[in-house]
Amino acid sequence: MENIIYMDMIRRGYNVDVGLVEYTQTKDNRNIRVQLEVDFVVNRGNERYYIQSAFSIDSIEKQEHERNSLRRIDDSFKKIIILKEDIIPRYDELGIFYIGVKDFLLSDDLLKV
């Protein structure tokens, strides 16, 4: 699924990179540096989107895993989680946009919604 999303973003004319989010976490009175991956950081002109790809988020733990890197990005660009499942596109309470892969691939305009 990640390869399909990658190729589609290239087809749409975006530059595609992998992103890293770093933060410091305190554990056992020690500061630990943690790195989280963002599957895709896509850019075209002044447009930027952060995209996570997930087959499903059928548990709270899985949803938190997929959202964790996105919620630590402190800018106003759109953050998206693309799921294998057919879902009604929606935003969550953090402003992260969820969409099914089929809808994502079939509509070039959904990124701007």
C-alpha distances in whole Angstrom, upper triangle without the diagonal:
4,5,5,6,9,10,11,12,14,15,17,19,18,18,15,16,15,18,20,22,25,28,31,31,35,35,38,40,38,35,32,30,26,23,20,17,15,11,12,16,16,20,22,25,26,23,20,17,16,12,11,7,8,8,12,15,17,20,22,21,17,18,20,18,15,18,20,19,19,22,24,23,27,26,26,23,20,18,15,12,9,9,8,12,14,16,19,18,20,21,22,26,24,23,19,18,15,13,11,8,11,13,12,11,14,17,17,20,18,18,21,22
4,5,5,6,9,10,11,12,14,15,17,15,15,12,12,11,14,17,19,22,25,28,29,32,33,36,38,35,33,30,27,23,20,17,13,12,8,9,13,13,17,19,23,24,20,18,15,13,10,9,6,9,10,13,16,19,21,22,21,17,17,19,17,14,17,18,17,17,20,21,21,24,24,24,20,18,16,13,12,10,11,10,14,16,18,20,19,21,21,22,25,23,22,18,17,15,14,13,10,13,15,13,12,16,17,17,20,18,17,20,22
4,5,5,6,9,10,11,12,14,16,14,14,12,13,13,16,19,21,25,28,31,32,35,36,39,41,38,36,32,29,26,23,20,16,14,11,11,14,14,17,19,23,24,21,19,17,16,13,12,10,12,13,17,19,22,24,26,25,21,21,23,20,18,20,22,20,20,24,25,23,27,26,26,23,21,19,16,15,13,14,13,17,19,21,23,21,23,24,25,29,27,25,22,20,19,17,15,12,14,16,14,12,16,18,17,20,19,18,22,23
4,5,5,6,9,10,10,12,14,14,15,13,15,15,18,21,23,27,30,33,34,38,38,42,43,41,38,35,32,29,25,22,18,16,13,12,15,14,17,19,22,24,20,19,16,16,13,13,10,13,13,16,19,22,24,26,25,22,21,24,22,18,21,23,21,21,24,26,24,27,26,26,22,20,18,16,14,11,12,11,15,16,18,20,19,22,23,24,28,26,25,21,19,17,15,13,9,11,13,11,9,12,14,14,18,17,16,20,21
4,6,5,6,9,10,11,13,11,12,10,12,13,15,18,21,24,27,30,31,35,36,40,41,39,36,33,30,26,23,20,16,13,10,9,12,11,14,16,19,20,17,15,13,12,9,10,8,11,12,15,18,21,23,24,24,20,19,21,19,16,18,20,18,17,21,22,21,24,23,22,18,16,15,12,11,9,11,11,14,15,17,19,17,19,20,21,25,23,21,18,16,14,12,11,8,10,12,9,8,12,13,12,15,14,13,16,18
4,5,5,6,9,10,11,10,10,7,9,10,13,17,20,23,26,30,31,35,36,39,40,38,35,32,29,25,22,19,15,13,9,8,10,9,12,14,18,19,16,14,13,12,10,11,10,14,15,18,20,24,26,26,25,22,21,23,21,17,19,21,19,18,22,22,21,24,22,22,19,17,16,14,14,12,14,15,18,19,21,22,20,22,22,24,27,25,23,19,18,17,16,15,12,14,15,12,11,14,15,14,17,16,14,18,20
4,5,5,6,9,10,10,11,9,12,14,17,20,23,27,30,33,35,39,40,43,44,42,39,35,32,29,26,23,19,17,13,11,13,12,14,15,18,20,18,17,15,16,14,15,13,16,17,21,23,26,28,29,29,25,25,26,24,21,23,25,22,21,25,26,24,27,25,25,21,20,19,17,17,14,16,16,19,20,22,23,21,24,25,27,30,28,26,22,20,20,17,16,13,14,16,13,10,13,15,13,17,17,16,19,21
4,5,5,6,9,9,11,10,13,15,18,21,24,28,30,34,35,39,40,44,45,43,39,37,33,30,27,24,20,17,14,12,13,11,13,14,17,19,16,15,14,15,13,14,13,16,17,20,22,25,28,29,29,25,24,26,24,21,22,24,22,21,24,26,24,26,24,23,19,18,17,15,15,13,15,15,18,18,19,21,18,21,22,24,28,26,23,20,18,17,15,14,11,12,12,9,7,10,11,10,13,13,12,16,18
4,5,5,7,6,8,7,11,13,15,19,21,25,28,32,33,37,38,42,43,40,37,34,31,28,24,22,18,15,12,10,10,7,9,10,14,15,12,12,11,12,11,13,13,16,18,21,23,26,28,28,28,25,23,25,23,20,21,23,20,19,22,23,21,23,21,20,16,15,15,13,14,13,16,17,19,20,20,21,19,20,21,23,26,24,22,19,17,17,15,15,12,14,14,10,9,12,12,10,13,13,11,14,16
4,5,5,5,7,7,11,14,16,20,23,26,30,33,35,39,40,44,45,42,39,36,32,30,26,23,20,17,14,11,12,9,10,10,14,16,14,14,13,15,14,16,16,19,21,24,26,29,31,32,31,28,27,28,26,23,24,25,23,21,25,26,23,25,23,23,19,18,18,17,18,16,19,20,23,23,24,25,22,24,25,27,30,27,25,22,20,21,19,19,16,17,17,14,12,15,15,12,15,16,14,17,20
4,5,7,10,11,14,17,20,24,26,30,33,37,38,42,44,47,48,45,42,39,36,33,29,27,23,20,17,15,15,12,13,12,15,18,15,16,15,17,16,18,18,21,22,25,27,30,33,33,33,29,28,30,28,25,26,28,26,24,27,28,26,28,26,25,21,19,20,18,19,17,20,20,23,22,24,24,22,24,25,28,31,29,26,24,21,21,19,19,15,16,16,13,11,13,13,10,14,15,14,17,19
4,6,9,11,14,17,19,23,25,29,32,36,37,41,43,47,47,45,41,39,35,33,29,26,23,20,17,14,14,10,11,9,12,15,12,13,13,15,15,18,17,21,22,25,27,30,32,32,32,29,28,29,28,24,25,27,24,22,25,27,24,26,23,22,18,17,18,16,18,16,19,20,22,22,23,23,20,22,23,26,29,27,24,21,19,19,17,18,15,16,15,12,10,12,11,8,11,12,11,13,16
4,7,9,13,16,18,22,24,28,31,35,37,41,43,46,47,44,41,38,34,32,28,26,23,20,18,14,13,10,9,7,10,13,11,12,13,16,16,19,19,23,25,27,29,32,34,34,34,31,29,30,29,25,26,27,25,23,26,27,24,25,22,21,18,17,18,18,20,19,22,23,25,25,26,26,23,25,25,28,30,28,25,23,21,22,20,21,18,19,18,15,14,16,14,11,13,15,13,15,18
4,6,10,13,15,18,21,24,27,31,33,37,39,43,43,40,37,34,31,28,25,22,19,16,14,11,10,6,5,5,9,11,9,9,10,12,13,16,17,21,23,25,26,30,32,31,31,28,26,27,26,22,23,24,21,19,22,23,20,22,19,18,15,15,15,15,17,17,20,22,24,24,25,25,22,23,23,25,27,25,22,20,19,20,19,20,17,19,18,15,14,16,15,12,14,15,12,14,17
4,7,10,12,16,19,22,25,29,31,35,37,41,41,38,34,32,28,26,22,21,17,15,13,10,8,6,5,6,9,12,10,9,11,12,13,16,17,21,23,26,27,31,32,32,31,28,27,27,25,22,22,23,20,19,22,22,19,21,19,19,15,16,16,16,18,18,21,23,26,26,27,27,24,25,25,26,28,26,23,21,20,21,21,22,19,21,21,17,17,19,18,15,17,18,15,17,20
4,7,10,13,16,19,23,26,29,32,34,38,38,35,32,29,26,23,19,17,14,11,10,6,6,5,7,9,12,14,12,10,10,10,10,13,14,18,20,23,24,28,29,29,27,24,23,24,22,19,19,20,17,16,20,20,17,20,18,18,15,15,14,14,16,16,19,20,23,24,25,26,23,24,23,25,27,24,22,19,19,19,19,20,17,20,20,16,16,19,18,16,18,18,15,17,20
4,6,10,13,16,20,23,25,29,31,34,35,32,28,26,22,20,16,14,11,9,8,6,5,6,8,12,14,15,14,11,11,10,10,12,14,17,20,23,23,27,28,27,26,23,22,22,20,17,18,18,15,15,18,18,15,18,17,18,15,15,14,15,16,16,19,21,24,26,26,27,24,25,24,25,26,23,22,19,19,20,20,21,19,22,22,18,19,22,21,19,21,20,17,19,22
4,7,10,13,17,20,22,26,27,31,31,29,25,22,19,16,13,11,7,6,5,5,6,9,11,15,18,18,16,13,11,9,9,10,12,15,18,20,21,25,25,25,23,20,20,19,17,15,16,15,12,13,16,15,14,17,17,18,16,16,14,14,15,15,18,20,23,25,25,27,24,24,23,23,25,22,21,18,19,19,20,21,19,22,23,19,20,23,23,21,23,21,18,21,23
4,7,10,13,17,19,23,25,28,28,26,22,20,16,14,10,8,6,5,7,6,6,9,12,16,18,17,16,12,11,8,10,10,13,16,19,21,21,24,24,23,21,19,19,18,15,14,14,13,9,10,13,12,10,13,14,16,14,14,12,13,14,16,19,21,24,26,26,27,24,23,22,22,23,19,19,17,18,19,20,22,20,24,24,20,21,25,24,22,23,22,18,21,22
4,6,10,13,16,19,21,25,25,22,19,16,12,10,6,6,5,6,9,10,9,13,15,19,21,20,19,15,14,11,12,12,15,17,21,22,21,25,24,23,20,19,18,17,14,13,13,12,8,10,13,10,10,13,14,17,15,16,14,16,16,18,21,23,26,28,27,29,26,25,23,22,23,19,20,18,19,21,22,24,23,26,27,23,25,28,27,26,26,25,21,23,25
4,7,10,13,16,19,22,22,20,16,14,10,8,6,5,6,7,11,12,11,15,17,21,22,21,19,16,14,11,13,13,16,18,22,22,21,24,23,21,19,18,17,15,13,13,12,10,6,8,10,7,7,10,12,15,15,16,13,15,16,19,21,24,26,28,27,28,25,24,22,21,21,17,18,16,19,20,22,24,24,28,27,24,26,29,28,27,27,25,22,24,25
4,7,10,13,16,19,19,16,13,10,7,6,5,6,9,11,14,16,15,19,20,24,25,24,22,19,18,15,17,16,19,21,25,25,23,26,25,23,20,20,19,17,15,15,14,11,9,11,12,8,9,12,14,18,18,19,17,19,19,22,24,27,30,32,31,31,29,27,24,23,23,19,20,19,22,23,26,28,28,31,31,28,30,33,32,31,31,29,26,27,28
4,7,10,13,16,16,13,10,8,6,5,7,9,12,14,17,19,18,22,23,27,28,26,25,21,20,17,19,18,22,23,26,26,24,26,24,22,20,20,19,16,15,16,15,11,10,12,12,8,10,12,15,18,19,20,18,20,21,24,26,29,31,33,32,32,30,28,25,23,22,18,20,20,23,24,27,29,30,33,33,30,32,35,34,33,33,30,27,29,29
4,7,10,13,12,10,6,6,5,6,9,11,15,17,21,22,22,25,27,30,31,29,28,25,24,21,23,22,25,25,29,28,26,28,26,23,21,22,21,18,17,19,17,14,13,16,15,11,14,15,18,22,23,24,22,24,24,27,29,32,34,36,34,35,33,31,28,25,24,21,23,23,26,27,30,32,33,37,36,34,36,39,38,37,37,34,31,32,33
4,6,10,10,8,6,5,6,7,10,12,16,18,22,24,24,27,29,33,34,32,31,27,26,23,24,22,25,25,28,27,25,27,24,21,19,20,20,16,16,18,17,13,14,17,15,12,16,17,21,24,25,25,23,25,24,28,29,32,33,35,34,35,33,31,28,25,24,21,24,23,26,27,31,32,33,37,37,34,37,40,39,38,38,35,32,34,34
4,7,6,5,4,6,9,10,14,16,20,22,25,28,28,31,33,37,38,36,34,31,30,26,27,26,28,28,31,30,27,29,26,23,21,23,23,19,19,21,20,17,17,20,18,16,19,20,24,27,28,29,26,28,28,31,32,35,36,39,37,38,36,34,31,28,26,24,27,26,30,31,34,36,36,40,40,38,40,43,43,42,41,39,36,37,37
4,5,5,6,7,10,11,15,17,21,23,26,29,29,33,35,39,40,38,37,33,32,28,29,27,29,28,31,30,27,28,25,23,20,22,23,19,19,22,21,18,19,22,21,18,22,23,27,30,31,31,28,30,29,32,32,35,36,39,38,39,37,35,32,29,28,26,29,28,31,32,35,36,37,41,41,39,41,45,44,43,43,40,38,39,39
4,5,8,10,13,15,18,20,24,27,30,33,33,37,39,43,44,42,41,37,36,32,33,31,33,32,34,33,30,31,28,26,23,25,26,23,22,25,25,21,23,26,24,22,25,27,30,33,34,35,32,34,33,35,36,38,39,42,41,42,41,38,36,33,31,29,32,32,35,35,39,40,41,44,45,43,45,48,48,47,47,44,42,43,43
4,7,9,13,15,19,21,25,28,31,33,33,37,39,43,44,41,40,37,36,32,33,32,34,34,36,35,32,34,30,28,25,27,28,24,24,27,26,22,23,26,24,22,25,26,30,33,34,35,32,34,34,37,38,40,41,44,43,44,42,39,36,33,32,29,33,32,36,37,40,41,42,46,46,44,46,49,49,48,48,45,42,43,43
4,6,10,12,16,19,23,25,29,31,31,35,36,40,41,39,38,35,34,30,31,30,32,32,35,34,32,33,30,28,25,27,27,24,23,26,25,21,21,25,23,20,23,24,28,31,32,33,31,33,32,35,36,39,40,43,42,43,41,39,36,33,31,29,32,31,35,35,38,40,41,44,44,42,44,48,47,46,46,43,40,42,42
4,7,10,13,16,20,22,26,28,27,31,33,36,37,35,35,31,30,27,28,27,30,30,33,32,30,32,29,26,24,25,25,22,21,23,22,19,18,21,20,17,20,21,24,28,29,30,28,30,29,33,34,36,38,41,39,40,38,36,33,30,29,26,29,28,32,33,36,38,38,42,42,39,41,45,44,43,43,40,37,38,39
4,6,10,13,16,19,23,25,25,29,31,34,35,34,33,29,28,25,26,24,27,27,30,29,27,29,27,24,21,23,23,20,18,21,20,16,16,19,19,16,18,20,23,27,27,28,26,27,27,30,31,33,35,38,37,38,36,34,31,29,28,25,28,27,30,31,33,35,35,39,39,37,39,42,41,40,40,38,35,37,37
4,7,10,14,16,20,22,21,25,27,31,32,30,29,26,25,22,23,22,24,25,28,28,26,29,26,24,21,22,22,19,17,19,18,15,14,17,17,14,16,17,21,24,24,25,23,25,25,28,29,32,34,36,35,36,34,32,30,28,27,24,26,25,28,29,31,33,33,37,37,34,36,39,38,37,37,35,32,34,35
4,7,10,13,16,19,19,23,25,29,30,29,27,24,22,19,20,18,20,21,24,24,22,25,23,21,18,18,19,16,14,15,15,12,10,14,14,11,14,16,19,22,22,23,20,22,21,24,25,28,30,33,32,33,31,29,27,25,24,21,23,22,24,25,28,29,29,33,33,30,32,36,35,34,35,32,29,31,32
4,7,10,13,15,15,19,22,25,27,26,24,21,19,16,16,15,18,19,22,23,21,24,23,21,18,18,18,15,13,14,14,11,9,12,13,11,12,15,18,21,20,20,18,19,19,21,23,25,28,30,30,31,29,27,25,24,24,20,22,20,22,23,25,27,26,30,30,28,29,33,32,31,32,29,26,28,29
4,7,10,12,13,17,20,23,25,24,22,19,17,13,13,12,14,15,18,19,18,21,20,18,15,14,15,12,10,10,10,8,6,9,11,9,11,14,16,19,18,18,15,16,15,18,19,22,24,27,26,27,25,24,22,20,21,18,19,17,19,19,22,23,23,26,27,24,26,29,29,28,28,26,23,25,26
4,6,9,10,14,17,21,23,22,20,16,14,11,10,9,11,13,16,18,17,20,20,19,17,15,15,13,11,10,11,9,7,9,12,11,11,15,16,18,17,16,13,14,13,15,17,19,22,25,24,26,23,23,21,20,21,18,19,16,18,18,20,21,20,24,24,21,23,26,26,25,26,23,21,23,24
4,6,7,11,14,17,20,19,17,13,11,7,7,6,9,12,15,16,16,20,20,19,17,15,14,13,11,9,10,9,6,7,11,10,10,13,14,16,13,13,10,10,10,12,15,17,20,22,22,23,20,20,18,18,19,16,16,13,15,15,17,18,17,21,21,18,19,23,22,21,22,20,17,19,21
4,7,10,13,17,20,20,17,14,11,8,6,5,7,10,13,15,16,19,20,20,18,15,15,15,12,10,11,12,10,10,14,14,13,17,17,18,15,14,11,10,10,11,13,15,18,20,20,22,19,20,19,19,21,18,18,15,15,15,15,16,14,18,19,16,17,20,20,19,21,19,16,19,21
4,6,10,13,16,16,13,10,8,6,5,7,8,12,15,17,18,22,23,22,21,18,17,18,15,12,13,14,11,11,15,15,13,16,16,16,13,12,10,10,10,11,14,16,19,21,21,22,19,20,19,20,22,19,18,14,14,15,15,16,14,18,18,14,15,19,18,17,18,16,14,17,18
4,7,10,13,13,10,7,6,5,6,9,12,15,19,20,21,24,25,24,23,21,19,19,17,15,14,15,12,11,14,14,11,14,13,14,10,10,9,10,12,13,17,19,22,23,23,23,20,20,19,20,22,18,17,14,15,16,17,18,17,20,19,16,17,20,19,17,18,16,13,15,18
4,7,10,11,8,6,5,7,8,11,13,17,20,22,22,26,27,27,26,23,22,22,21,17,17,18,15,14,17,17,14,16,14,14,11,10,11,11,13,14,17,20,22,23,23,23,20,20,19,21,23,20,18,16,15,17,16,18,16,19,18,14,15,18,16,14,15,14,11,13,16
4,6,7,6,5,7,9,11,15,17,21,24,25,26,30,31,30,29,27,25,25,24,21,20,21,18,16,19,19,15,17,14,14,10,11,13,14,16,17,21,23,25,26,25,25,22,22,21,23,25,22,19,18,17,19,19,21,19,21,20,17,17,20,18,14,15,15,12,13,16
4,6,5,7,9,12,14,18,20,23,26,28,29,32,34,33,33,30,28,28,27,24,23,25,21,19,22,22,19,19,17,16,12,13,15,16,19,19,23,25,27,27,27,26,23,24,23,25,27,24,21,20,19,21,21,22,21,22,21,17,17,19,17,13,14,15,12,13,16
4,6,8,12,15,17,21,23,27,30,31,32,35,36,35,35,33,30,31,30,26,25,27,23,21,23,23,20,20,17,16,13,15,17,19,22,22,26,28,30,30,30,29,25,26,24,27,28,25,23,22,21,24,23,25,24,25,24,20,21,22,20,16,16,18,14,14,18
4,7,10,14,16,20,23,26,29,30,30,34,35,34,33,31,29,29,28,25,24,25,22,19,21,21,17,17,13,12,10,12,15,17,21,22,26,28,30,30,29,28,24,24,22,24,25,23,20,19,19,22,23,25,24,26,24,21,22,23,20,17,16,17,14,12,16
4,7,10,13,17,19,23,26,27,27,30,31,30,30,28,26,26,25,22,21,22,19,17,19,19,16,16,13,11,8,9,12,14,17,18,22,24,26,26,25,24,20,20,19,21,23,20,17,16,16,18,19,21,20,22,20,17,18,20,17,14,13,13,10,9,13
4,7,10,14,16,20,23,24,24,28,28,27,27,25,22,22,22,19,17,19,16,13,15,16,12,13,10,10,6,7,9,11,14,16,20,22,24,24,23,23,19,19,17,19,21,18,15,14,14,16,17,20,19,21,19,16,17,20,17,14,14,14,10,10,13
4,6,10,13,16,19,20,20,24,25,24,24,21,19,19,19,15,14,16,13,10,13,14,11,13,11,10,6,5,6,7,11,12,16,19,21,21,20,20,16,16,15,16,18,15,13,11,11,13,14,16,16,18,17,13,15,17,15,13,13,12,8,10,12
4,7,10,13,17,18,18,21,22,21,20,18,16,16,15,12,11,12,10,7,10,11,9,12,11,11,7,6,5,6,9,11,14,17,19,20,19,20,16,16,14,15,17,14,12,10,10,12,13,16,15,18,17,14,16,19,17,16,16,14,11,13,14
4,7,10,13,14,15,18,19,19,19,16,14,15,13,10,10,12,10,8,12,13,12,15,14,14,11,9,6,5,6,7,11,14,16,17,17,17,14,15,14,15,17,15,13,10,9,10,11,12,12,15,15,11,13,17,16,15,15,13,10,13,15
4,7,10,11,12,15,16,16,15,12,11,12,10,7,8,10,9,8,12,13,13,16,16,16,14,11,8,6,5,6,9,12,14,16,16,17,15,15,14,14,17,15,14,10,10,10,11,12,11,15,15,12,14,18,18,17,18,15,13,17,17
4,7,9,10,14,15,16,15,12,11,13,11,8,11,13,12,12,15,17,17,20,20,20,17,14,11,9,6,5,6,8,11,14,14,16,14,15,16,16,19,17,17,13,12,10,10,10,9,13,14,11,13,16,17,17,19,16,14,18,18
4,5,7,10,12,13,13,9,9,12,10,7,10,13,13,13,16,18,19,22,22,22,20,17,14,11,7,6,5,7,9,12,13,16,15,15,16,16,19,18,17,14,13,10,10,10,9,13,14,13,15,18,19,20,21,18,17,21,20
4,7,9,12,14,14,10,11,14,13,11,14,16,17,17,19,22,22,26,26,26,23,20,17,14,10,8,5,5,7,11,12,15,15,17,18,18,21,20,20,17,15,12,11,9,9,12,14,14,15,18,19,21,22,19,19,23,22
4,6,9,11,11,8,8,12,11,10,12,15,17,17,18,21,22,25,26,25,23,20,17,14,10,9,6,6,7,10,11,14,14,15,16,15,19,18,19,15,14,11,11,10,11,14,15,15,17,19,21,22,23,20,20,23,22
4,6,7,8,5,5,9,9,8,10,13,15,15,16,19,20,23,24,24,22,19,16,13,10,10,8,10,9,12,12,14,14,14,14,13,16,16,17,14,13,11,12,12,13,16,17,17,19,22,22,24,24,21,20,23,22
4,7,9,7,7,11,11,11,13,16,18,18,19,22,24,26,28,27,26,23,19,17,13,14,11,12,10,13,13,15,16,16,17,15,18,18,19,17,16,13,14,14,16,18,19,20,22,24,25,27,27,23,24,26,25
4,5,5,6,9,10,11,12,14,17,18,18,20,23,25,27,27,26,23,20,18,15,16,13,15,14,17,16,18,18,18,17,15,17,17,19,17,17,15,17,17,19,22,22,22,25,27,28,29,29,26,25,28,26
4,5,5,6,9,10,10,12,15,16,15,18,20,23,25,25,24,22,18,17,15,16,15,17,16,19,17,19,19,17,16,13,14,15,17,15,17,15,17,18,20,23,23,23,26,28,28,30,29,26,25,27,26
4,5,5,6,9,10,10,14,15,15,17,19,22,24,25,25,22,19,18,15,17,15,18,18,20,19,21,21,19,18,16,16,16,18,16,18,16,19,19,21,24,25,24,27,29,30,30,30,27,26,28,27
4,5,5,6,9,10,13,14,14,16,19,22,23,24,23,20,17,15,12,13,12,14,14,17,17,19,18,18,17,15,16,16,18,15,16,14,16,16,18,21,22,21,23,26,26,27,28,24,23,26,25
4,5,5,6,8,11,11,12,14,16,19,21,21,20,17,14,12,10,12,11,14,14,16,15,16,16,14,13,11,13,12,14,11,13,11,14,15,16,20,20,19,22,24,24,25,25,21,21,23,22
4,5,5,6,9,10,10,12,14,17,19,20,20,18,14,14,12,14,14,17,18,20,18,20,18,17,15,12,13,12,14,12,14,13,16,18,19,23,23,22,24,27,27,27,27,23,22,24,23
4,6,5,8,10,11,12,14,18,20,21,20,18,14,14,11,14,14,16,17,20,19,21,20,18,17,15,16,14,16,13,15,14,17,18,19,22,23,21,24,27,27,27,27,24,22,25,24
4,6,7,8,9,12,13,16,18,18,17,15,11,10,8,10,11,14,15,17,16,18,16,16,14,13,14,13,14,11,12,11,13,15,15,19,19,17,20,23,23,23,23,20,19,21,21
4,6,5,6,9,10,13,15,15,15,13,9,9,8,11,13,16,17,19,17,18,16,14,12,10,11,9,11,8,10,11,14,16,17,21,20,18,21,24,23,23,23,19,18,20,19
4,6,6,7,9,12,15,16,16,15,11,12,11,15,16,19,20,22,21,22,20,18,15,13,14,11,13,11,14,14,17,19,20,24,24,22,24,27,26,26,26,23,21,23,22
4,6,5,7,10,13,14,14,13,10,11,11,14,16,19,21,23,22,23,20,19,16,15,15,12,13,11,14,15,18,20,20,24,23,21,23,26,25,25,25,22,19,21,22
4,5,6,9,10,11,10,10,6,8,9,13,15,19,20,22,20,20,17,16,13,12,13,9,10,8,11,12,15,18,18,22,21,18,21,24,23,22,21,19,16,18,18
4,5,8,10,11,11,11,8,11,12,15,17,21,22,23,21,21,19,16,13,11,11,7,9,8,12,14,17,20,21,24,23,21,24,27,25,24,23,21,18,19,19
4,6,9,12,12,13,11,13,14,18,20,24,25,27,25,25,22,20,17,15,14,11,12,12,15,17,20,23,24,27,26,24,26,29,28,26,26,23,20,21,22
4,6,9,9,10,9,12,14,17,20,24,25,27,25,25,21,20,16,16,15,11,12,11,14,17,20,22,23,26,25,22,25,27,26,24,23,21,18,19,20
4,7,9,11,11,14,17,20,23,27,28,29,27,26,23,21,17,17,16,12,12,13,16,19,22,25,25,29,27,24,27,29,27,25,24,22,19,19,20
4,6,9,10,14,17,20,23,27,28,28,26,25,22,20,17,17,16,13,12,12,15,18,21,24,25,27,26,23,25,27,25,23,22,20,17,16,17
4,7,9,12,16,19,22,26,27,27,24,23,19,17,14,15,15,12,10,11,13,16,19,22,23,26,23,21,23,25,22,20,19,17,14,13,14
4,7,10,13,16,20,23,24,24,22,21,18,16,14,15,16,13,10,10,11,15,16,20,20,23,20,18,20,22,19,17,16,14,11,11,12
4,6,10,13,16,19,21,20,19,18,14,13,11,12,14,11,8,7,8,11,13,16,17,19,17,14,17,19,16,15,13,11,8,9,9
4,7,10,13,17,18,19,17,17,13,12,10,11,12,10,8,5,6,9,11,14,15,18,16,14,17,19,17,16,15,12,10,11,12
4,6,10,13,14,15,13,14,10,10,9,10,13,11,9,6,5,6,8,10,11,14,13,10,13,16,14,14,14,11,9,11,11
4,6,10,11,13,12,13,10,10,10,11,14,12,11,7,6,5,7,9,9,13,12,10,13,16,15,16,16,13,11,14,14
4,7,9,10,10,12,10,11,12,13,17,16,14,11,8,6,5,6,6,9,9,8,10,13,13,14,15,12,11,15,14
4,5,8,8,11,10,12,13,14,18,17,16,13,11,7,6,5,6,9,10,9,11,14,15,17,17,14,15,18,17
4,7,9,12,12,15,17,18,21,21,20,16,14,11,9,6,5,8,10,10,11,14,15,18,19,16,17,20,20
4,6,10,11,13,16,17,20,21,20,17,14,10,9,5,7,8,10,11,13,14,16,19,20,16,18,21,20
4,7,9,12,15,17,20,21,20,17,14,10,8,5,7,7,8,10,12,12,14,17,18,15,17,19,18
4,6,8,12,13,17,18,17,14,11,8,6,5,9,9,9,11,13,14,14,17,17,14,16,18,16
4,6,10,12,16,17,15,14,11,8,7,8,11,11,9,11,14,14,14,16,15,12,14,16,13
4,7,10,14,15,12,11,7,6,5,7,10,11,8,9,13,13,12,14,13,9,11,13,10
4,7,10,11,9,8,6,5,7,10,13,15,12,12,16,16,15,16,15,11,12,13,10
4,7,8,6,5,4,6,9,13,15,17,15,14,18,19,17,18,16,12,12,13,10
4,5,5,6,7,8,11,14,17,20,18,17,21,22,21,21,20,16,16,16,14
4,6,7,10,11,15,18,21,23,21,21,24,26,24,24,22,19,18,19,16
4,6,9,11,15,18,21,23,21,20,24,25,23,23,22,18,17,17,16
4,6,10,13,17,19,21,19,17,21,22,20,20,18,15,14,14,12
4,7,10,13,15,18,16,15,18,20,18,18,17,13,12,13,12
4,7,10,12,15,13,11,15,16,15,15,14,10,9,11,9
4,7,10,12,11,10,13,15,14,15,15,11,11,13,11
4,6,8,7,6,10,11,11,13,13,9,10,13,11
4,6,6,6,9,10,11,13,14,11,12,16,14
4,6,5,6,9,10,12,14,11,12,16,16
4,5,5,6,9,12,13,12,13,17,16
4,6,5,6,9,10,8,11,13,13
4,6,6,7,9,7,8,11,12
4,6,7,10,9,10,14,14
4,7,9,9,11,14,14
4,5,6,8,10,11
4,6,7,8,10
4,5,6,7
4,5,5
4,6
4
